[in-house]
Amino acid sequence: STVSSLTGMRQAVRERRNFPVVRNQKTIPGAEDSAILYYAQVIEGTHVRKLFTTPLESAHMEQQGPSAAAAAGKGQPALLRDGAAAAGAAVPGARDAQPAARGASVSVQQHLFIPPQFDEEVQSFVGEWDNEGVWLYQAFNDAIADFALKHQRLGGPAFNPKRMTWVKPSFAWVLYRSGYGHKHNQQRVLKLKVPHEALAALLSRCKCKHGGGGSKGRVQWDPARDLMSADGREPRRMLQHRAIQIGLKADLSEMYVNSVVAIEDVTALAHAVGEAHSAGTKEAMAALVPKLPIERPYLPACSKEVLSSLAMLPGVTAKWVAHIGLGKAFPK
């Protein structure tokens, strides 16, 4: 639809605001509305050409219709459902709050989880999240998975909380890493929820692998994987987008283990996606759409300094990550 002003654009987006989006391709010149920058997927002049671009989002819309907007908003934080933030206006203090300590996180009450701006070099943390926290994925053997599901915590004789463990907010990426839940010692795919505050605290103690790594906490950005299609026997590699992987070791691994508030078994869904990818038909994946996670951009409640050091805000690290694999020299 055509909109003649930012006010009209805001109204157009407000009508669809509960639909998730992955990231916009262009910013709106002169616009200060941080949420609008991410909801308006492609902007040319005053025309909103397309609000939804990912295959999964398109599939969700086709199956669920207009009523999906109300349902999709139920799990979103109040900041995104109500008041000015839901309409795209900035939340006072959300972008300017600076904690005293470098590693401290911004107050969750003041934080706008939709990333505040778009930059071609900035990486986007994309995952499933709601009022309580963020869902992360890991694949384990049967013994660890059975204990985790029974006790709703990671532990047991087969689990070592001090070794480096990698968590991923991307369901497609854990499917790739675990072979759809068929690799040795990765037969069970678990979905674990971590509160916003806990995730921010963990990330605040991580360093970006591409900028020097971290001995206990490490963030790396690998080519994203497409949940809706496959290349051969694995989810399709998306060279234009990257997905975050978080490695935690020693006390950070223990901190993560102690912060988990919910655990679900999604192994059956992992197998089903693998079978659908093997079938290679749109119909096979379309049948699974209602069961798939809706992943959208997320800005952890960390300080600006931490977010910049992890490539989620503009800075040296973001430039470094953006040039990986492009055959270009690192920009000075």
C-alpha positions as CSV (number, residue, x, y, z in Angstrom):
1,S,0.0,0.0,0.0
2,T,1.0,3.6,-0.6
3,V,1.6,5.9,2.4
4,S,2.1,9.6,2.0
5,S,3.9,10.3,5.3
6,L,5.7,8.7,8.2
7,T,2.4,9.0,10.1
8,G,0.7,7.0,7.4
9,M,3.5,4.5,7.4
10,R,3.2,4.1,11.2
11,Q,-0.5,3.4,10.9
12,A,0.1,0.8,8.1
13,V,2.6,-1.0,10.3
14,R,0.5,-0.7,13.4
15,E,-2.2,-2.8,11.7
16,R,0.3,-5.6,11.2
17,R,2.7,-4.9,14.1
18,N,2.3,-8.3,15.7
19,F,3.7,-10.2,12.7
20,P,7.4,-11.0,13.2
21,V,10.0,-9.9,10.6
22,V,13.7,-10.8,10.3
23,R,15.3,-7.6,9.1
24,N,14.7,-4.7,6.9
25,Q,16.7,-4.1,3.8
26,K,16.7,-0.2,3.8
27,T,16.1,2.4,6.5
28,I,13.5,5.1,6.2
29,P,15.3,8.5,5.6
30,G,14.9,10.8,8.6
31,A,12.8,8.4,10.6
32,E,13.5,8.0,14.3
33,D,11.0,5.2,14.9
34,S,13.2,2.3,15.8
35,A,10.5,-0.4,15.5
36,I,9.3,1.0,12.2
37,L,12.8,0.5,10.8
38,Y,12.5,-3.2,11.3
39,Y,8.8,-3.6,10.5
40,A,9.0,-1.9,7.1
41,Q,10.8,-4.6,5.3
42,V,11.6,-2.8,2.0
43,I,11.0,0.9,1.6
44,E,11.2,2.8,-1.7
45,G,10.2,6.4,-1.5
46,T,6.8,6.5,0.2
47,H,5.8,2.9,-0.8
48,V,5.8,0.0,1.6
49,R,6.3,-2.7,-1.0
50,K,6.7,-5.7,1.3
51,L,6.5,-6.2,5.0
52,F,7.4,-9.9,5.0
53,T,10.2,-11.5,3.1
54,T,11.3,-14.7,4.7
55,P,9.9,-18.0,3.4
56,L,8.7,-19.1,6.8
57,E,6.9,-15.8,7.5
58,S,5.2,-15.9,4.1
59,A,4.1,-19.5,4.8
60,H,2.7,-18.5,8.2
61,M,0.7,-15.7,6.6
62,E,-0.7,-17.8,3.8
63,Q,-1.9,-20.5,6.3
64,Q,-3.2,-18.3,9.1
65,G,-4.6,-15.3,7.4
66,P,-5.3,-11.9,9.0
67,S,-6.3,-13.3,12.3
68,A,-2.7,-14.4,12.9
69,A,-1.8,-10.9,13.9
70,A,-3.7,-11.1,17.2
71,A,-2.4,-14.6,18.0
72,A,1.2,-13.7,17.2
73,G,1.2,-10.8,19.6
74,K,0.2,-12.8,22.7
75,G,3.8,-13.9,23.4
76,Q,5.5,-10.6,22.7
77,P,6.7,-8.3,25.5
78,A,4.3,-5.5,26.5
79,L,6.7,-3.0,25.0
80,L,5.8,-4.3,21.6
81,R,2.1,-4.8,22.2
82,D,1.1,-1.7,24.0
83,G,1.6,2.0,24.0
84,A,4.0,4.1,21.8
85,A,6.6,1.3,21.3
86,A,4.0,-0.9,19.6
87,A,3.3,1.9,17.2
88,G,7.0,2.4,16.5
89,A,7.8,5.3,18.8
90,A,11.0,5.3,20.8
91,V,10.9,4.3,24.5
92,P,12.4,6.9,26.8
93,G,15.8,5.6,27.9
94,A,15.7,2.5,25.8
95,R,18.6,3.5,23.5
96,D,20.4,6.0,25.8
97,A,20.5,4.0,29.1
98,Q,24.2,3.3,30.0
99,P,25.0,1.2,33.0
100,A,27.9,2.2,35.2
101,A,29.9,-1.0,34.6
102,R,31.0,-2.1,31.2
103,G,29.5,-5.6,31.4
104,A,26.3,-4.5,33.1
105,S,23.1,-5.0,31.2
106,V,20.4,-2.3,30.5
107,S,17.3,-2.6,32.6
108,V,14.8,-4.9,30.8
109,Q,12.0,-2.5,31.7
110,Q,13.8,0.2,29.7
111,H,14.9,-2.0,26.9
112,L,13.4,-2.1,23.4
113,F,14.0,-5.6,22.2
114,I,13.5,-4.8,18.5
115,P,16.9,-3.6,17.3
116,P,17.0,0.2,17.2
117,Q,18.6,0.7,13.8
118,F,19.7,-1.1,10.7
119,D,23.2,-1.1,9.4
120,E,24.5,-3.3,6.6
121,E,27.5,-4.3,8.7
122,V,25.6,-4.9,11.9
123,Q,24.6,-8.5,12.7
124,S,21.1,-9.4,13.8
125,F,20.4,-11.8,16.7
126,V,17.3,-13.7,15.3
127,G,15.4,-16.1,17.5
128,E,12.1,-16.9,19.2
129,W,11.4,-14.8,22.3
130,D,8.6,-13.6,24.5
131,N,7.9,-11.8,27.9
132,E,9.8,-14.4,29.9
133,G,12.9,-14.8,27.8
134,V,14.6,-16.3,24.7
135,W,14.6,-19.9,23.4
136,L,17.9,-21.5,22.6
137,Y,18.7,-24.9,21.1
138,Q,21.1,-27.7,21.9
139,A,21.4,-31.3,20.8
140,F,22.3,-34.1,23.3
141,N,22.4,-37.8,23.7
142,D,19.4,-39.7,25.2
143,A,20.8,-39.8,28.8
144,I,21.3,-36.1,29.1
145,A,18.0,-35.3,27.3
146,D,15.9,-37.6,29.5
147,F,17.4,-36.1,32.7
148,A,16.8,-32.6,31.4
149,L,13.2,-33.2,30.5
150,K,12.4,-35.0,33.7
151,H,14.0,-32.5,36.1
152,Q,13.6,-29.4,33.9
153,R,17.3,-28.6,34.2
154,L,20.5,-29.7,32.6
155,G,22.5,-32.2,34.8
156,G,22.9,-35.8,35.6
157,P,26.0,-38.1,35.5
158,A,26.4,-37.8,31.7
159,F,26.4,-34.0,31.6
160,N,29.5,-31.9,32.3
161,P,28.5,-28.3,33.1
162,K,32.1,-27.0,32.9
163,R,33.0,-28.0,29.3
164,M,32.4,-25.6,26.4
165,T,28.8,-25.8,25.4
166,W,27.3,-24.1,22.3
167,V,23.8,-22.7,22.2
168,K,21.9,-21.4,19.2
169,P,18.7,-19.4,18.9
170,S,18.3,-20.6,15.3
171,F,16.3,-23.8,15.0
172,A,17.6,-24.3,11.4
173,W,21.1,-24.1,12.6
174,V,20.7,-26.8,15.3
175,L,19.1,-29.0,12.6
176,Y,22.2,-28.5,10.4
177,R,24.6,-29.1,13.3
178,S,22.8,-32.2,14.6
179,G,21.9,-33.7,11.2
180,Y,18.2,-33.2,12.0
181,G,18.8,-35.0,15.3
182,H,20.5,-38.1,13.8
183,K,24.2,-37.6,14.5
184,H,25.9,-39.5,17.2
185,N,25.4,-38.0,20.7
186,Q,23.0,-35.5,19.2
187,Q,20.0,-37.6,18.8
188,R,17.8,-35.4,20.9
189,V,17.1,-31.8,20.1
190,L,16.1,-29.6,23.1
191,K,14.6,-26.2,23.2
192,L,15.7,-24.2,26.4
193,K,14.3,-20.9,27.6
194,V,16.7,-18.4,29.3
195,P,15.4,-15.1,30.9
196,H,16.3,-11.8,29.2
197,E,18.5,-10.7,32.1
198,A,20.4,-14.0,32.2
199,L,21.1,-14.0,28.5
200,A,22.3,-10.4,28.7
201,A,24.6,-11.2,31.6
202,L,26.1,-14.1,29.7
203,L,26.6,-12.2,26.5
204,S,28.2,-9.3,28.5
205,R,31.0,-11.7,29.4
206,C,31.5,-13.0,25.9
207,K,33.9,-11.9,23.2
208,C,33.4,-12.1,19.4
209,K,35.5,-15.0,18.0
210,H,36.2,-13.0,14.8
211,G,37.6,-10.2,16.9
212,G,40.0,-12.3,19.1
213,G,37.7,-14.9,20.7
214,G,37.1,-15.5,24.3
215,S,38.4,-18.2,26.7
216,K,35.1,-18.7,28.6
217,G,32.5,-16.9,26.5
218,R,32.6,-16.7,22.7
219,V,30.2,-15.4,20.1
220,Q,30.6,-16.3,16.4
221,W,28.5,-15.5,13.4
222,D,28.2,-18.3,10.9
223,P,26.2,-18.4,7.6
224,A,22.5,-18.7,8.5
225,R,20.5,-21.7,7.5
226,D,17.0,-21.7,5.9
227,L,14.4,-23.7,7.8
228,M,12.1,-23.8,4.8
229,S,14.4,-25.4,2.2
230,A,17.5,-27.7,1.9
231,D,20.6,-28.2,-0.1
232,G,21.0,-31.9,-0.3
233,R,20.9,-33.3,3.2
234,E,21.1,-30.1,5.2
235,P,19.2,-26.8,5.6
236,R,20.1,-24.4,2.8
237,R,23.0,-22.2,3.5
238,M,22.1,-18.5,3.3
239,L,25.3,-16.6,2.4
240,Q,23.8,-13.2,2.7
241,H,22.8,-13.6,6.4
242,R,24.6,-14.8,9.5
243,A,23.3,-16.6,12.6
244,I,24.8,-16.2,16.1
245,Q,26.4,-19.1,18.0
246,I,27.2,-18.7,21.7
247,G,29.9,-20.8,23.3
248,L,30.0,-21.0,27.1
249,K,32.7,-22.6,29.3
250,A,33.5,-23.1,33.0
251,D,31.6,-20.7,35.2
252,L,29.7,-19.2,32.3
253,S,28.5,-22.7,31.3
254,E,27.4,-23.3,34.9
255,M,25.7,-19.9,34.9
256,Y,23.8,-20.8,31.8
257,V,22.7,-24.1,33.2
258,N,21.4,-22.5,36.3
259,S,19.5,-19.9,34.4
260,V,17.4,-22.2,32.2
261,V,13.7,-21.9,33.2
262,A,12.0,-24.3,30.7
263,I,13.0,-27.2,28.5
264,E,11.1,-28.8,25.7
265,D,11.9,-31.8,23.4
266,V,11.6,-30.9,19.7
267,T,13.3,-34.0,18.4
268,A,10.1,-35.2,16.6
269,L,9.8,-31.8,14.8
270,A,13.5,-31.9,13.9
271,H,13.0,-35.4,12.3
272,A,9.8,-34.1,10.5
273,V,11.7,-31.1,9.0
274,G,14.5,-33.5,7.9
275,E,11.9,-35.7,6.1
276,A,10.2,-32.7,4.5
277,H,13.6,-31.4,3.3
278,S,14.4,-34.8,1.8
279,A,11.0,-34.9,0.0
280,G,11.9,-31.6,-1.6
281,T,8.4,-30.4,-2.0
282,K,6.7,-27.2,-0.9
283,E,3.7,-29.2,0.3
284,A,5.8,-31.2,2.7
285,M,7.1,-28.1,4.5
286,A,3.8,-26.3,4.3
287,A,2.2,-29.0,6.5
288,L,4.8,-28.2,9.2
289,V,4.5,-24.5,9.2
290,P,2.1,-24.2,12.2
291,K,4.6,-26.2,14.3
292,L,7.7,-24.2,13.4
293,P,9.1,-21.5,15.7
294,I,8.6,-17.8,14.7
295,E,12.0,-16.2,14.9
296,R,12.5,-12.5,14.8
297,P,15.1,-9.9,15.5
298,Y,16.2,-9.5,19.1
299,L,18.4,-6.9,20.8
300,P,19.9,-8.3,24.1
301,A,19.6,-6.0,27.1
302,C,23.3,-5.3,27.2
303,S,25.2,-2.1,27.2
304,K,25.9,-0.4,23.9
305,E,29.6,-1.1,24.4
306,V,29.0,-4.9,24.7
307,L,26.6,-4.9,21.8
308,S,29.2,-3.2,19.6
309,S,31.9,-5.6,20.7
310,L,29.7,-8.5,19.6
311,A,28.9,-6.9,16.2
312,M,25.2,-6.2,17.1
313,L,25.8,-2.4,16.9
314,P,28.2,-0.5,14.6
315,G,31.9,-0.7,15.4
316,V,35.1,-2.4,14.6
317,T,33.8,-5.9,15.3
318,A,30.8,-5.4,13.0
319,K,33.1,-4.3,10.2
320,W,35.3,-7.3,10.8
321,V,32.4,-9.8,10.7
322,A,30.8,-8.1,7.7
323,H,33.9,-8.7,5.6
324,I,34.4,-12.3,6.5
325,G,34.3,-14.5,3.4
326,L,33.9,-11.5,1.0
327,G,37.5,-11.6,-0.2
328,K,38.1,-8.1,1.0
329,A,40.7,-6.7,3.2
330,F,39.6,-5.7,6.7
331,P,38.6,-2.0,6.6
332,K,40.9,0.4,8.6
